[in-house]
């Protein structure tokens, strides 16, 4: 089955990549880690980067599904 | 419970007064614990002239709601208000307010503290500082040891 997800980047990671949003089409189940590698083949995922799927925190081994919104961002610094 | 992302400057005292008048019946609460975070003009050894706060619309609100819900499960919270600024901020501007209403002080102190600490570590906000030297830098992490 053909699946499509939206991927978003925030804060310093967004500036580093020069990109705030992209899309990925794929045919079989992918982990969050694999999503990063497919979209950023020349850059290994920095150690401190956090990931979310559909606005909930997930581990990098979480499997993404069709229509998901995946996000990568640096440690949060609010408050 | 009210979670608000504020794109403009707000008066934290007015926000508490207004929310309390509209949502907390007189006589229904015995303790109110309030935390207000305000922007400093210094950080990590540098003088700061301004700051820009980015957030993740949707996820930020979702995580804040989850945090307040967790606090309400652990302590007898009657009501809670969280307001957090985003966008361009100047020194002395309020950044965040957490207010918790309970029957007794123990629950108010504990729940307010929990919400604020969880917000610092889980709510997706990011600070970018403008230094006096005209450099710009992202704040890299919220240090846990400054909680005490």
Backbone of each chain as ProteinMPNN parsed JSONL, in Angstrom:
{"seq_chain_A": "XXXXXXXXXXXXXXXXXXXXXXXXXXXXXXXXXXXXXXXXXXXXXXXXXXXXXXXXXXXXXXXXXXXXXXXXXXXXXXX", "coords_chain_A": {"N_chain_A": [[0.842, -1.19, 0.0], [0.438, 2.238, -0.679], [1.805, 4.879, 1.1], [1.691, 8.052, 2.803], [3.29, 10.684, 4.502], [3.517, 13.643, 6.575], [6.287, 15.65, 7.437], [7.789, 17.539, 9.961], [9.974, 20.184, 11.039], [11.577, 21.947, 13.72], [12.684, 25.055, 15.263], [16.161, 25.364, 16.08], [16.919, 23.152, 14.605], [15.347, 23.272, 12.331], [16.438, 25.573, 11.166], [19.027, 24.68, 10.708], [18.634, 22.671, 8.831], [17.444, 24.132, 6.896], [14.77, 24.01, 6.282], [11.339, 23.651, 6.919], [9.284, 21.911, 6.638], [8.378, 18.789, 5.166], [7.468, 16.16, 2.855], [6.875, 12.629, 2.746], [6.711, 9.775, 0.805], [5.954, 6.341, 0.935], [6.193, 2.708, 0.839], [6.103, 0.606, 2.655], [5.947, -0.223, 6.213], [7.58, 2.145, 8.262], [10.115, 3.151, 10.58], [10.4, 5.94, 12.878], [13.034, 6.736, 12.991], [13.915, 5.754, 10.501], [12.453, 7.343, 8.808], [13.679, 9.821, 9.193], [16.239, 9.176, 8.127], [15.664, 8.621, 5.471], [14.842, 11.094, 4.54], [16.939, 12.734, 5.187], [19.599, 11.847, 4.136], [22.287, 12.484, 4.267], [22.889, 13.269, 6.804], [23.287, 12.165, 10.02], [20.877, 11.466, 12.557], [20.879, 13.866, 15.023], [21.965, 13.308, 18.425], [20.512, 14.554, 20.517], [18.031, 15.154, 19.565], [14.488, 15.316, 19.639], [11.482, 13.414, 19.029], [8.191, 13.373, 17.59], [4.988, 11.915, 16.972], [2.04, 12.674, 15.437], [1.742, 14.732, 17.289], [2.382, 13.671, 19.771], [4.964, 12.621, 21.992], [7.388, 10.261, 20.862], [9.39, 7.241, 20.713], [12.39, 6.597, 18.767], [12.046, 4.251, 17.466], [9.412, 3.956, 16.909], [6.656, 3.095, 14.787], [5.534, 4.583, 11.824], [2.419, 5.627, 10.336], [0.145, 5.785, 7.513], [-0.715, 9.083, 6.671], [0.196, 10.21, 9.027], [1.607, 12.812, 11.095], [4.848, 13.613, 11.476], [7.324, 14.852, 13.665], [10.432, 16.511, 14.223], [12.612, 17.839, 16.638], [14.734, 20.088, 18.605], [15.864, 19.891, 22.124], [13.413, 21.147, 24.408], [12.792, 24.547, 25.425], [11.116, 26.199, 26.945], [9.137, 28.272, 29.228]], "CA_chain_A": [[0.0, 0.0, 0.0], [1.174, 3.493, -0.799], [1.524, 5.721, 2.262], [2.26, 9.391, 2.724], [3.302, 11.399, 5.779], [4.085, 14.998, 6.625], [7.374, 15.725, 8.42], [8.039, 18.938, 10.326], [11.183, 20.476, 11.826], [11.401, 23.187, 14.466], [13.743, 25.79, 15.974], [17.512, 25.344, 15.5], [17.002, 22.068, 13.616], [14.74, 23.827, 11.113], [17.417, 26.483, 10.541], [20.173, 23.888, 10.247], [18.244, 21.944, 7.618], [16.901, 25.084, 5.926], [13.509, 23.413, 5.841], [10.416, 23.506, 8.05], [8.284, 20.862, 6.404], [8.489, 18.048, 3.915], [6.567, 15.008, 2.74], [7.548, 11.39, 2.367], [5.848, 8.685, 0.336], [6.645, 5.063, 1.105], [5.337, 1.557, 0.535], [5.985, -0.326, 3.779], [6.116, 0.386, 7.528], [8.867, 2.785, 8.52], [10.279, 3.727, 11.915], [10.7, 7.37, 12.887], [14.453, 6.824, 12.624], [14.032, 5.533, 9.053], [11.899, 8.54, 8.147], [14.768, 10.813, 9.186], [17.322, 8.766, 7.22], [15.219, 8.756, 4.072], [14.74, 12.511, 4.157], [18.217, 13.416, 5.432], [20.578, 10.758, 3.99], [23.66, 12.924, 4.51], [23.036, 13.754, 8.179], [22.712, 11.25, 11.003], [19.989, 12.166, 13.486], [21.639, 14.284, 16.212], [21.58, 12.569, 19.634], [19.592, 15.232, 21.437], [16.78, 15.508, 18.883], [13.264, 14.65, 20.098], [10.562, 13.108, 17.93], [6.767, 13.238, 17.92], [4.068, 11.501, 15.913], [0.702, 13.227, 15.706], [1.834, 15.653, 18.43], [2.757, 12.977, 21.005], [6.351, 12.158, 21.959], [7.594, 8.836, 20.569], [10.763, 6.78, 20.562], [12.794, 6.565, 17.358], [11.651, 2.972, 16.86], [7.963, 3.961, 16.642], [6.301, 2.894, 13.374], [4.607, 5.614, 11.346], [1.332, 5.129, 9.488], [-0.344, 6.695, 6.481], [-1.388, 10.288, 7.153], [0.784, 10.726, 10.257], [2.491, 13.985, 11.096], [6.052, 13.329, 12.258], [8.081, 16.084, 13.926], [11.75, 16.416, 14.855], [13.004, 19.142, 17.186], [15.74, 20.048, 19.669], [15.298, 19.965, 23.473], [12.517, 22.304, 24.554], [13.376, 25.566, 26.311], [10.09, 27.166, 27.324], [8.974, 28.636, 30.632]], "C_chain_A": [[0.883, 1.247, 0.0], [0.804, 4.406, 0.371], [2.26, 7.057, 2.15], [2.199, 10.056, 4.097], [3.866, 12.801, 5.603], [5.163, 15.002, 7.71], [7.695, 17.19, 8.681], [9.297, 19.058, 11.194], [10.996, 21.82, 12.518], [12.727, 23.745, 14.987], [15.106, 25.642, 15.295], [17.669, 24.247, 14.456], [16.438, 22.528, 12.271], [15.74, 24.733, 10.388], [18.601, 25.709, 9.963], [19.86, 23.177, 8.929], [17.778, 22.895, 6.515], [15.546, 24.651, 5.409], [12.589, 23.264, 7.057], [9.466, 22.326, 7.872], [8.604, 20.092, 5.133], [7.548, 16.845, 3.938], [7.363, 13.784, 2.33], [6.497, 10.355, 1.959], [6.614, 7.381, 0.465], [5.646, 3.915, 0.982], [5.17, 0.606, 1.708], [6.328, 0.383, 5.078], [7.513, 0.932, 7.771], [8.917, 3.216, 9.975], [10.54, 5.227, 11.763], [12.159, 7.597, 12.482], [14.643, 6.684, 11.105], [13.479, 6.709, 8.256], [12.985, 9.608, 8.053], [15.819, 10.452, 8.14], [16.932, 8.92, 5.754], [15.233, 10.211, 3.611], [16.07, 13.251, 4.292], [19.372, 12.409, 5.334], [22.003, 11.178, 4.334], [23.903, 13.362, 5.948], [22.433, 12.747, 9.149], [21.925, 12.063, 12.027], [20.774, 12.558, 14.736], [21.069, 13.65, 17.48], [20.49, 13.226, 20.463], [18.23, 15.535, 20.81], [15.619, 14.649, 19.39], [12.345, 14.425, 18.902], [9.133, 12.988, 18.448], [6.035, 12.706, 16.704], [2.673, 11.95, 16.321], [0.675, 13.978, 17.039], [1.969, 14.964, 19.782], [4.208, 12.522, 20.876], [6.406, 10.662, 21.669], [9.086, 8.523, 20.593], [11.092, 6.682, 19.079], [12.413, 5.262, 16.663], [10.141, 2.889, 16.613], [7.71, 3.829, 15.14], [5.294, 3.962, 12.95], [3.594, 5.003, 10.38], [0.891, 6.214, 8.506], [-1.067, 7.888, 7.111], [-0.803, 10.879, 8.42], [1.528, 12.041, 10.022], [3.651, 13.673, 12.033], [6.797, 14.645, 12.466], [9.407, 15.755, 14.598], [12.103, 17.798, 15.385], [14.026, 18.986, 18.311], [15.075, 20.088, 21.046], [14.505, 21.256, 23.666], [13.069, 23.258, 25.609], [12.356, 26.631, 26.698], [10.125, 27.499, 28.799], [9.796, 29.827, 31.05]], "O_chain_A": [[1.947, 1.273, 0.619], [-0.375, 4.673, 0.604], [3.298, 7.168, 1.498], [1.172, 9.996, 4.774], [4.576, 13.105, 4.644], [4.972, 14.423, 8.779], [7.852, 17.981, 7.751], [9.63, 18.161, 11.968], [10.347, 22.719, 11.986], [13.724, 23.037, 15.13], [15.206, 25.778, 14.075], [18.459, 24.387, 13.523], [16.983, 22.212, 11.213], [15.877, 24.674, 9.166], [19.109, 26.027, 8.888], [20.702, 23.091, 8.036], [17.721, 22.517, 5.345], [15.205, 24.888, 4.25], [13.026, 22.798, 8.11], [8.915, 21.809, 8.843], [9.049, 20.672, 4.142], [6.91, 16.569, 4.954], [8.388, 13.885, 1.656], [5.532, 10.103, 2.68], [7.8, 7.322, 0.138], [4.432, 4.114, 1.015], [4.188, -0.135, 1.757], [6.927, 1.459, 5.064], [8.507, 0.254, 7.513], [7.898, 3.602, 10.548], [10.855, 5.715, 10.677], [12.475, 8.521, 11.734], [15.436, 7.408, 10.504], [13.97, 7.029, 7.173], [13.195, 10.217, 7.003], [16.245, 11.304, 7.36], [17.747, 9.296, 4.911], [15.579, 10.523, 2.472], [16.31, 14.253, 3.618], [20.049, 12.145, 6.328], [22.837, 10.334, 4.658], [25.01, 13.785, 6.282], [21.229, 12.495, 9.121], [22.269, 13.207, 12.322], [21.285, 11.686, 15.439], [19.857, 13.472, 17.607], [19.645, 12.545, 21.043], [17.367, 16.117, 21.467], [15.743, 13.434, 19.549], [12.413, 15.14, 17.902], [8.894, 12.564, 19.579], [6.395, 12.994, 15.563], [2.197, 11.639, 17.413], [-0.28, 13.875, 17.81], [1.711, 15.572, 20.82], [4.64, 12.093, 19.806], [5.582, 9.891, 22.162], [9.929, 9.416, 20.505], [10.197, 6.682, 18.234], [12.448, 5.167, 15.436], [9.647, 1.858, 16.156], [8.452, 4.378, 14.325], [4.313, 4.209, 13.652], [3.867, 4.009, 9.706], [1.221, 7.391, 8.656], [-1.923, 7.718, 7.979], [-1.245, 11.94, 8.86], [2.003, 12.334, 8.925], [3.458, 13.491, 13.235], [6.891, 15.46, 11.548], [9.496, 14.849, 15.427], [11.928, 18.803, 14.695], [14.171, 17.911, 18.893], [13.865, 20.293, 21.142], [14.875, 22.313, 23.155], [13.726, 22.838, 26.561], [12.681, 27.816, 26.772], [11.019, 27.071, 29.529], [9.747, 30.234, 32.211]]}, "seq_chain_B": "XXXXXXXXXXXXXXXXXXXXXXXXXXXXXXXXXXXXXXXXXXXXXXXXXXXXXXXXXXXXXXXXXXXXXXXXXXXXXXXXXXXXXXXXXXXXXXXXXXXXXXXXXXXXXXXXXXXXXXXXXXXXXXXXXXXXXXXXXXXXXXXXXXXX", "coords_chain_B": {"N_chain_B": [[-10.349, 24.513, 33.475], [-7.835, 26.226, 31.72], [-5.829, 26.663, 28.918], [-3.62, 28.788, 27.407], [-2.043, 30.165, 24.593], [-0.19, 32.961, 24.214], [0.097, 35.543, 21.947], [0.597, 38.147, 22.233], [1.815, 40.642, 24.59], [0.962, 40.089, 28.011], [-0.87, 40.759, 31.076], [-0.087, 39.205, 33.924], [-1.276, 39.248, 36.468], [-3.746, 40.379, 36.055], [-4.779, 38.441, 34.379], [-5.062, 36.25, 36.102], [-6.886, 37.286, 37.973], [-9.131, 37.795, 36.347], [-9.724, 35.224, 35.342], [-10.227, 33.84, 37.708], [-12.457, 35.236, 38.724], [-14.331, 34.592, 36.81], [-14.494, 31.809, 36.765], [-14.184, 30.531, 39.27], [-16.207, 29.818, 41.865], [-17.1, 31.927, 44.59], [-15.836, 31.106, 47.76], [-15.39, 28.473, 47.124], [-12.79, 27.594, 46.993], [-9.667, 27.231, 48.76], [-7.008, 27.723, 48.53], [-4.606, 29.251, 46.444], [-2.109, 28.85, 44.172], [0.487, 30.467, 42.545], [2.638, 30.757, 39.81], [4.895, 32.852, 38.167], [6.75, 33.437, 35.329], [9.345, 35.502, 34.208], [10.98, 37.435, 31.694], [14.509, 37.65, 31.784], [17.293, 40.037, 31.594], [19.669, 38.876, 31.164], [21.59, 35.935, 30.484], [23.273, 32.873, 30.824], [25.836, 34.092, 30.991], [25.711, 36.266, 29.226], [24.506, 39.477, 28.056], [21.153, 40.098, 27.309], [19.037, 41.354, 24.81], [16.601, 40.925, 23.601], [14.13, 38.424, 22.771], [13.005, 35.576, 20.936], [10.26, 33.484, 20.905], [9.54, 30.344, 19.825], [7.004, 27.942, 18.919], [5.13, 24.833, 18.747], [2.378, 24.757, 17.17], [-0.609, 23.311, 18.262], [0.665, 20.793, 19.112], [1.932, 21.885, 21.339], [-0.193, 22.919, 22.913], [-1.566, 20.52, 23.288], [0.275, 18.999, 24.803], [0.49, 20.605, 27.081], [-2.112, 20.447, 28.07], [-2.152, 17.751, 28.721], [-0.239, 17.679, 30.754], [-1.442, 19.291, 32.755], [-3.647, 17.711, 33.233], [-2.396, 15.403, 34.254], [-1.41, 16.472, 36.652], [-3.809, 17.013, 37.89], [-4.719, 14.484, 38.371], [-3.016, 13.61, 40.31], [-3.176, 15.396, 42.452], [-5.635, 17.223, 44.392], [-6.966, 19.159, 42.429], [-8.847, 22.012, 41.827], [-9.138, 23.876, 39.797], [-7.251, 25.202, 37.0], [-4.945, 27.451, 35.448], [-3.051, 28.178, 32.621], [-0.854, 30.257, 30.972], [1.136, 31.074, 28.228], [3.633, 32.942, 26.686], [4.419, 33.587, 23.226], [6.434, 34.364, 20.318], [7.91, 37.627, 19.712], [9.753, 38.883, 22.4], [10.495, 41.014, 25.163], [12.97, 41.985, 27.673], [11.786, 41.809, 31.015], [9.2, 41.293, 30.266], [6.382, 39.26, 31.032], [6.612, 35.742, 30.713], [5.441, 33.268, 31.279], [2.604, 31.985, 33.018], [1.433, 30.051, 35.671], [-1.328, 29.038, 37.363], [-2.968, 27.633, 40.112], [-5.833, 26.361, 41.652], [-6.998, 25.138, 44.69], [-8.383, 23.229, 47.493], [-6.739, 23.146, 49.734], [-3.429, 24.225, 50.851], [-1.248, 22.443, 50.392], [-1.773, 20.804, 48.143], [-2.028, 22.827, 46.249], [0.541, 24.071, 46.119], [2.098, 21.812, 45.337], [0.923, 20.905, 42.92], [1.166, 23.155, 41.257], [3.931, 23.447, 41.108], [4.579, 20.999, 39.903], [3.312, 21.246, 37.375], [4.708, 23.423, 36.28], [7.39, 22.495, 36.223], [7.11, 20.27, 34.537], [6.231, 21.514, 32.233], [8.564, 22.916, 31.548], [10.191, 20.809, 30.727], [8.762, 19.318, 28.854], [6.892, 20.725, 27.211], [6.62, 21.883, 23.93], [8.38, 24.503, 23.313], [10.662, 26.961, 22.126], [13.493, 28.969, 22.736], [15.004, 31.779, 21.289], [17.701, 33.824, 21.518], [18.5, 37.306, 21.413], [21.51, 38.878, 21.518], [23.348, 41.518, 23.269], [25.637, 41.961, 21.869], [24.758, 41.737, 19.33], [24.732, 39.274, 18.29], [22.911, 36.24, 17.603], [21.383, 33.571, 19.285], [20.308, 30.199, 19.845], [18.716, 28.983, 22.753], [19.988, 26.186, 24.329], [19.187, 24.17, 26.127], [16.932, 23.427, 28.866], [17.975, 23.738, 32.058], [17.888, 21.416, 34.647], [18.77, 21.75, 37.25], [18.301, 24.358, 37.971], [15.901, 24.478, 39.058], [15.763, 24.498, 41.764]], "CA_chain_B": [[-8.951, 24.558, 33.051], [-7.619, 27.004, 30.505], [-4.459, 26.74, 28.394], [-3.609, 29.846, 26.394], [-0.792, 30.612, 23.987], [-0.386, 34.404, 24.03], [0.992, 36.127, 20.946], [0.856, 39.529, 22.651], [2.135, 40.789, 26.01], [-0.207, 39.968, 28.882], [-0.682, 41.099, 32.477], [-0.391, 37.945, 34.609], [-2.169, 39.459, 37.618], [-5.075, 40.58, 35.478], [-5.235, 37.146, 33.845], [-5.505, 35.439, 37.247], [-8.101, 37.905, 38.527], [-10.247, 37.603, 35.414], [-10.089, 33.805, 35.293], [-10.81, 33.476, 38.998], [-13.796, 35.835, 38.828], [-15.259, 33.957, 35.867], [-14.565, 30.343, 36.853], [-14.102, 29.959, 40.62], [-17.252, 30.371, 42.732], [-16.615, 32.411, 45.879], [-15.966, 30.128, 48.832], [-15.164, 27.101, 46.657], [-11.365, 27.241, 47.063], [-8.998, 27.774, 49.938], [-5.6, 27.994, 48.229], [-4.241, 29.552, 45.049], [-0.656, 28.921, 44.008], [0.744, 31.135, 41.262], [4.026, 30.936, 39.361], [5.044, 33.736, 37.006], [8.111, 33.496, 34.785], [9.562, 36.793, 33.554], [12.237, 37.431, 30.927], [15.662, 38.366, 32.318], [18.128, 40.674, 30.567], [20.959, 38.186, 31.125], [21.487, 34.472, 30.488], [24.491, 32.144, 30.47], [26.99, 34.967, 30.859], [25.585, 37.31, 28.2], [23.384, 40.408, 28.186], [20.148, 39.78, 26.286], [18.193, 42.519, 24.524], [15.271, 40.477, 23.168], [14.055, 36.971, 22.598], [11.864, 35.129, 20.142], [9.828, 32.173, 21.366], [8.833, 29.546, 18.812], [6.294, 26.792, 19.487], [4.572, 23.876, 17.777], [0.929, 24.913, 17.347], [-1.29, 22.021, 18.336], [1.359, 19.903, 20.055], [2.194, 22.607, 22.589], [-1.436, 22.914, 23.686], [-1.87, 19.127, 23.647], [1.162, 18.58, 25.892], [0.128, 21.354, 28.29], [-3.35, 19.846, 28.595], [-1.777, 16.476, 29.316], [0.48, 17.981, 32.001], [-2.423, 19.744, 33.755], [-4.452, 16.534, 33.551], [-1.577, 14.564, 35.147], [-1.396, 17.125, 37.97], [-5.162, 16.88, 38.472], [-4.875, 13.101, 38.839], [-2.18, 13.396, 41.504], [-3.569, 16.286, 43.545], [-7.046, 17.636, 44.301], [-6.987, 20.458, 41.761], [-10.192, 22.482, 41.467], [-9.048, 24.522, 38.486], [-5.883, 25.629, 36.686], [-4.775, 28.377, 34.324], [-1.681, 28.272, 32.098], [-0.698, 31.177, 29.836], [2.553, 31.109, 27.817], [3.906, 33.85, 25.57], [5.25, 33.205, 22.081], [6.766, 35.515, 19.476], [9.007, 38.514, 20.136], [9.612, 39.206, 23.819], [11.523, 41.915, 25.687], [13.225, 41.814, 29.101], [10.727, 42.21, 31.944], [7.893, 40.777, 29.831], [6.01, 37.946, 31.552], [6.671, 34.663, 29.722], [4.52, 32.172, 31.6], [1.907, 31.968, 34.293], [0.719, 28.83, 36.068], [-2.121, 29.276, 38.572], [-3.708, 26.425, 40.508], [-6.765, 26.566, 42.751], [-7.303, 23.896, 45.418], [-8.979, 23.482, 48.811], [-5.691, 23.319, 50.748], [-2.163, 24.709, 50.284], [-0.318, 21.394, 49.956], [-2.102, 20.44, 46.76], [-1.777, 23.975, 45.366], [1.993, 24.173, 45.902], [2.627, 20.643, 44.628], [0.423, 20.844, 41.535], [1.744, 24.284, 40.514], [5.327, 23.082, 40.879], [4.614, 19.906, 38.93], [2.951, 21.761, 36.044], [5.788, 24.279, 35.778], [8.564, 21.672, 35.894], [6.788, 19.442, 33.363], [6.21, 22.446, 31.09], [9.952, 23.198, 31.163], [10.862, 19.675, 30.093], [7.966, 18.617, 27.834], [6.084, 21.55, 26.298], [7.502, 22.328, 22.838], [8.694, 25.923, 23.094], [12.118, 27.151, 21.938], [13.891, 30.369, 22.872], [16.141, 32.272, 20.509], [18.068, 35.07, 22.175], [19.244, 38.368, 20.738], [22.479, 39.378, 22.484], [23.794, 42.905, 23.114], [26.675, 41.939, 20.832], [24.024, 41.572, 18.074], [24.663, 37.862, 17.914], [21.658, 35.559, 17.903], [21.676, 32.174, 19.617], [19.23, 29.387, 20.408], [18.959, 28.387, 24.063], [20.126, 24.772, 23.968], [18.441, 23.258, 26.994], [16.469, 23.904, 30.156], [18.725, 22.976, 33.048], [17.035, 20.945, 35.732], [19.237, 22.181, 38.57], [17.848, 25.713, 38.312], [14.567, 24.37, 39.653], [15.802, 24.641, 43.224]], "C_chain_B": [[-8.84, 25.373, 31.77], [-6.131, 27.039, 30.17], [-4.484, 27.804, 27.305], [-2.193, 30.108, 25.908], [-1.002, 32.08, 23.624], [0.615, 34.963, 23.022], [1.33, 37.582, 21.268], [1.197, 39.538, 24.143], [0.855, 40.686, 26.832], [0.168, 40.363, 30.312], [-1.064, 39.87, 33.295], [-1.381, 38.118, 35.759], [-3.599, 39.636, 37.135], [-5.646, 39.255, 34.972], [-5.766, 36.26, 34.971], [-6.821, 35.978, 37.804], [-9.31, 37.615, 37.647], [-10.694, 36.146, 35.411], [-10.786, 33.385, 36.588], [-12.24, 33.999, 39.121], [-14.804, 35.092, 37.964], [-15.471, 32.47, 36.112], [-14.604, 29.761, 38.261], [-15.175, 30.58, 41.508], [-16.663, 30.79, 44.076], [-16.85, 31.348, 46.938], [-15.637, 28.706, 48.432], [-13.704, 26.657, 46.8], [-10.73, 27.887, 48.287], [-7.554, 28.142, 49.683], [-5.42, 28.265, 46.743], [-2.729, 29.676, 44.993], [-0.368, 29.444, 42.613], [2.241, 31.194, 40.993], [4.016, 31.856, 38.151], [6.507, 33.726, 36.589], [8.249, 34.766, 33.965], [10.898, 36.777, 32.828], [13.316, 38.264, 31.611], [16.379, 39.108, 31.188], [19.538, 40.086, 30.56], [20.694, 36.684, 31.103], [22.82, 33.88, 30.078], [25.645, 33.091, 30.144], [26.898, 36.059, 29.808], [24.394, 38.227, 28.511], [22.439, 40.203, 27.01], [19.252, 40.997, 26.055], [16.781, 42.125, 24.118], [15.314, 38.97, 22.962], [12.877, 36.662, 21.676], [11.526, 33.706, 20.583], [9.015, 31.488, 20.276], [8.076, 28.418, 19.511], [5.734, 25.935, 18.364], [3.055, 23.914, 17.954], [0.233, 23.549, 17.307], [-0.609, 21.111, 19.339], [1.595, 20.603, 21.386], [0.949, 22.587, 23.479], [-1.762, 21.499, 24.171], [-1.015, 18.662, 24.829], [0.83, 19.321, 27.185], [-1.149, 20.793, 28.911], [-3.056, 18.528, 29.299], [-1.104, 16.694, 30.681], [-0.501, 18.405, 33.096], [-3.312, 18.574, 34.184], [-3.693, 15.59, 34.494], [-1.553, 15.145, 36.555], [-2.743, 16.931, 38.668], [-5.424, 15.461, 38.964], [-4.093, 12.853, 40.126], [-2.616, 14.218, 42.707], [-4.998, 16.769, 43.306], [-7.152, 19.055, 43.747], [-8.429, 20.831, 41.402], [-10.193, 23.111, 40.084], [-7.604, 24.968, 38.267], [-5.883, 26.522, 35.457], [-3.304, 28.368, 33.918], [-1.688, 29.23, 30.915], [0.787, 31.224, 29.505], [2.701, 32.004, 26.597], [4.646, 33.137, 24.45], [5.539, 34.474, 21.282], [7.89, 36.347, 20.072], [8.748, 39.046, 21.542], [10.773, 40.08, 24.269], [11.761, 41.634, 27.163], [12.113, 42.465, 29.93], [9.321, 41.816, 31.479], [7.605, 39.458, 30.556], [6.055, 36.913, 30.423], [5.596, 33.621, 30.002], [3.835, 32.433, 32.93], [1.263, 30.599, 34.473], [-0.011, 29.164, 37.36], [-2.959, 28.04, 38.851], [-4.57, 26.744, 41.72], [-7.108, 25.214, 43.374], [-7.997, 24.259, 46.74], [-7.906, 23.837, 49.834], [-4.339, 23.592, 50.102], [-1.246, 23.615, 49.75], [-0.543, 21.016, 48.498], [-1.781, 21.588, 45.796], [-0.288, 24.114, 45.062], [2.5, 23.039, 45.015], [2.197, 20.624, 43.166], [1.028, 21.96, 40.689], [3.201, 23.966, 40.156], [5.445, 22.001, 39.8], [4.352, 20.426, 37.512], [4.099, 22.577, 35.463], [7.014, 23.456, 35.377], [8.304, 20.812, 34.65], [6.749, 20.302, 32.101], [7.636, 22.698, 30.599], [10.594, 22.036, 30.402], [10.079, 19.046, 28.939], [7.215, 19.505, 26.84], [6.98, 22.113, 25.195], [7.474, 23.846, 22.599], [10.206, 25.993, 22.922], [12.441, 28.629, 21.961], [15.107, 30.675, 21.995], [16.47, 33.66, 21.041], [18.814, 36.021, 21.244], [20.19, 38.971, 21.77], [22.813, 40.837, 22.221], [24.816, 43.008, 21.984], [26.094, 41.788, 19.424], [24.094, 40.162, 17.527], [23.287, 37.329, 18.262], [22.007, 34.114, 18.24], [20.425, 31.483, 20.15], [19.636, 28.935, 21.799], [18.931, 26.877, 23.847], [19.358, 23.811, 24.847], [17.963, 23.979, 28.243], [17.169, 23.077, 31.218], [17.851, 22.671, 34.257], [17.457, 21.538, 37.068], [18.818, 23.594, 38.942], [16.462, 25.691, 38.932], [14.607, 24.634, 41.155], [16.418, 25.97, 43.629]], "O_chain_B": [[-9.649, 25.228, 30.853], [-5.292, 27.387, 31.001], [-5.291, 27.723, 26.379], [-1.265, 30.255, 26.703], [-1.88, 32.408, 22.827], [1.826, 34.868, 23.218], [2.224, 38.174, 20.664], [0.912, 38.582, 24.865], [-0.205, 41.14, 26.404], [1.332, 40.314, 30.709], [-2.243, 39.52, 33.36], [-2.22, 37.25, 36.001], [-4.54, 39.11, 37.729], [-6.838, 38.982, 35.118], [-6.793, 35.6, 34.817], [-7.752, 35.218, 38.07], [-10.374, 37.237, 38.136], [-11.889, 35.857, 35.47], [-11.792, 32.675, 36.57], [-13.13, 33.279, 39.573], [-15.975, 34.971, 38.322], [-16.499, 31.918, 35.721], [-15.015, 28.614, 38.437], [-15.066, 31.752, 41.87], [-15.822, 30.086, 44.636], [-17.928, 30.759, 47.01], [-15.602, 27.816, 49.281], [-13.417, 25.462, 46.734], [-11.176, 28.923, 48.779], [-6.926, 28.799, 50.513], [-6.009, 27.592, 45.898], [-2.139, 30.507, 45.684], [-0.901, 28.941, 41.624], [3.016, 31.627, 41.845], [3.229, 31.669, 37.223], [7.395, 33.978, 37.403], [7.396, 35.08, 33.135], [11.851, 36.163, 33.306], [13.09, 39.419, 31.974], [16.131, 38.868, 30.006], [20.475, 40.687, 30.035], [19.689, 36.217, 31.641], [23.431, 34.322, 29.105], [26.343, 32.913, 29.146], [27.896, 36.718, 29.52], [23.416, 37.816, 29.136], [22.869, 40.141, 25.858], [18.765, 41.599, 27.012], [15.853, 42.919, 24.277], [16.371, 38.34, 22.977], [11.886, 37.392, 21.643], [12.395, 32.835, 20.628], [7.962, 31.969, 19.86], [8.477, 27.986, 20.592], [5.85, 26.271, 17.185], [2.506, 23.192, 18.786], [0.477, 22.742, 16.409], [-1.23, 20.695, 20.317], [1.472, 19.986, 22.444], [1.037, 22.271, 24.665], [-2.178, 21.303, 25.312], [-1.517, 18.01, 25.745], [0.881, 18.734, 28.266], [-1.253, 20.679, 30.132], [-3.637, 18.226, 30.342], [-1.38, 15.971, 31.638], [-0.407, 17.936, 34.231], [-3.683, 18.462, 35.353], [-4.281, 15.042, 35.426], [-1.661, 14.41, 37.537], [-2.804, 16.713, 39.878], [-6.243, 15.248, 39.858], [-4.459, 11.996, 40.93], [-2.447, 13.793, 43.849], [-5.505, 16.734, 42.185], [-7.393, 20.014, 44.481], [-9.137, 20.059, 40.755], [-11.119, 22.914, 39.298], [-6.831, 25.096, 39.217], [-6.705, 26.371, 34.553], [-2.419, 28.529, 34.759], [-2.443, 29.037, 29.962], [1.615, 31.394, 30.401], [1.99, 31.848, 25.604], [5.406, 32.199, 24.692], [4.957, 35.527, 21.541], [8.716, 35.846, 20.835], [7.68, 39.582, 21.837], [11.902, 39.906, 23.811], [10.879, 41.11, 27.845], [11.586, 43.522, 29.583], [8.356, 41.989, 32.222], [8.5, 38.622, 30.681], [5.593, 37.177, 29.313], [4.923, 33.148, 29.086], [4.413, 33.024, 33.843], [0.636, 30.062, 33.561], [0.621, 29.534, 38.349], [-3.579, 27.474, 37.951], [-4.096, 27.327, 42.695], [-7.462, 24.267, 42.672], [-8.174, 25.435, 47.06], [-8.108, 24.698, 50.69], [-4.119, 23.237, 48.944], [-0.541, 23.828, 48.764], [0.406, 20.922, 47.72], [-1.323, 21.36, 44.677], [0.106, 24.255, 43.905], [3.241, 23.272, 44.061], [3.008, 20.359, 42.278], [1.368, 21.738, 39.527], [3.635, 24.196, 39.027], [6.292, 22.078, 38.91], [5.073, 20.09, 36.573], [4.427, 22.437, 34.285], [7.606, 23.689, 34.323], [9.189, 20.652, 33.81], [7.182, 19.87, 31.033], [7.895, 22.696, 29.395], [11.441, 22.251, 29.535], [10.655, 18.319, 28.129], [6.931, 19.065, 25.725], [7.992, 22.75, 25.489], [6.683, 24.375, 21.819], [10.943, 25.191, 23.495], [11.779, 29.44, 21.313], [16.088, 29.932, 21.971], [15.63, 34.559, 21.02], [19.631, 35.613, 20.418], [19.743, 39.513, 22.78], [22.604, 41.346, 21.12], [24.859, 43.993, 21.248], [26.836, 41.718, 18.445], [23.586, 39.878, 16.443], [22.584, 37.886, 19.105], [22.831, 33.5, 17.563], [19.593, 32.099, 20.817], [20.784, 28.541, 22.008], [17.988, 26.343, 23.265], [18.922, 22.756, 24.386], [18.515, 25.008, 28.631], [16.989, 21.861, 31.283], [17.176, 23.542, 34.805], [16.615, 21.802, 37.926], [18.958, 23.997, 40.096], [15.91, 26.733, 39.288], [13.58, 24.961, 41.751], [16.532, 26.26, 44.82]]}, "name": "protein", "num_of_chains": 2, "seq": "XXXXXXXXXXXXXXXXXXXXXXXXXXXXXXXXXXXXXXXXXXXXXXXXXXXXXXXXXXXXXXXXXXXXXXXXXXXXXXXXXXXXXXXXXXXXXXXXXXXXXXXXXXXXXXXXXXXXXXXXXXXXXXXXXXXXXXXXXXXXXXXXXXXXXXXXXXXXXXXXXXXXXXXXXXXXXXXXXXXXXXXXXXXXXXXXXXXXXXXXXXXXXXXXXXXXXXXXXXXXXXXXXXX"}
